[in-house]
């Protein structure tokens, strides 16, 4: 990450820390470590104070950290992470109370508490809330991930013929994504026929038959950022029920997209999609209508029922209504959008 | 999973619960949910009492859960997980105190605490300790994962020629693994030349040159179980330093393997490998010598310095010493072993 970008992010995080009266935040969630330090490896923590940012890592990652973290002081731990963090915090004169991210595990919290001399409290969603609004580098990375996804899917479709298995097709897609310079950001879902009624179906040995319908839900990570897409199509001619479900989902997604705009209440976006499905007399999906995405495939905001709050410009969200009829079919269409002042911009523009 | 196998596992977990005076365990770690219920999907919890086992899941997974969880009562939650779990626990008359796994996050714990009427405490490593000793189904799954890994690597090596990139080679390996019916259980590491000095190098655009040395660290998941392997080889002739490092690592691994046997203290296995590397006058690796593996790529026991305790028959561990010289080379060799009464049996038998 460029130095100035890193500086801007740390500035926003520090404003938030000041607001929440936190003088020292112990960052343990990998995506938050990446956000605050630029480090994309694993098993590392960040410690952020008003003055400095530290990356605590180990010998496996030290070369990588030196290359990625321009604004951080890098500390190579040799013993347990909690001991290394406690030692560092102990040296920070101005810190009376440290806060650990609430996404940390109970045993991680206890280990640090046991070792640290100052007070230790927990803090929820500090970095996550800063991550909600994306900067231009982040939007650009998500957009590139979306373009890799589009091209990968196009290349995969050439292999679509009767006899291919779900598992093989998922493998082909993943391989094309990698050749294009991306990575999967979650396990690709490929479901043939009635398997698609399980929204998180795991691809297996089932082979494609003539007139089978296909659901593919996949995501690409590019420069640490994720896109998340779902497409449905048929090899041959779908039956009348499938056509109806597909039409309902397309219209439900369009209705929700039409609502998306900075300032709009989130549950209204959700309701717009559900109403269309219900209007078709089809079962309304049990999952949310969408979610934020960025360094994680699922992040803030949640786009679902009973969610307080409104969308803000700079947020990136999915819109993904579906229709599931066990034993018969599953249809879901999912795209990624940048929320703007006047509406939204699609970041995953594939022909459906 | 077969019903009798599931019953045996629940029996072992319940013995442990009784010993620790836990009448109700809330299981949140995915691998522990799989172990106690047979469910291999995500976003689900198990609740285990002396009498019953429950799986709390949502609409996306309900069909899958019905197929996989023979001995569980399956509950489809519609609202937040903590509320659904609290409601269930509230109905269990015999439960005065529930325990949540310590691997759960602080906010997950707080959410349940807020909703549940009984006392809530935390418990460390209950299911993890049961998972240490593998049954024959688990050993067989890890062995199959190992065979898929061996065959996948063999097929990948056909594509090994100057000009191929780290990223492409990783993609080819992953694709072959999938065609063989397995999945990656972590991101494949392919490192050419001096990139191998970073033990967790991320494959990138670097292309293979004549006489380059290659490090590949990868894992296969088969029926939820993992294997974990590292191999190093050269395209052409390695230099004298590389030959020395390779020889040291082979001998270090052999020295550790020779020590492995039920009852042997873990730190002695670790020391055996390190002594060989040090004897060659080479830098001793900063990571552990090995780790347990099963439903997770890293599980108990940890095979490293300063670890109390001994190996037990039925444990499955990696042995993976290495030599890293930044800017010059990285060599690591990793295999998986079943600990037996008289020694060990290799589960990842690839020619090196």
Interface residues (C-beta under 8 A of the other chain):
Chain A: X40 X41 X42 X58 X59 X60 X61 X63 X64 X78 X100 X102 X103 X104 X105 X106 X107 X109 X110 X122 X124 X167 X168 X170 X171 X172 X174 X175 X178 X179 X181 X183 X187 X197 X198 X199 X200 X201 X202 X205 X285 X286 X287 X324 X326
Chain B: X40 X41 X42 X58 X59 X60 X61 X63 X64 X78 X100 X102 X103 X104 X105 X106 X107 X109 X110 X122 X124 X167 X168 X170 X171 X172 X174 X175 X178 X179 X181 X183 X187 X197 X198 X199 X200 X201 X202 X205 X285 X286 X287 X324 X326
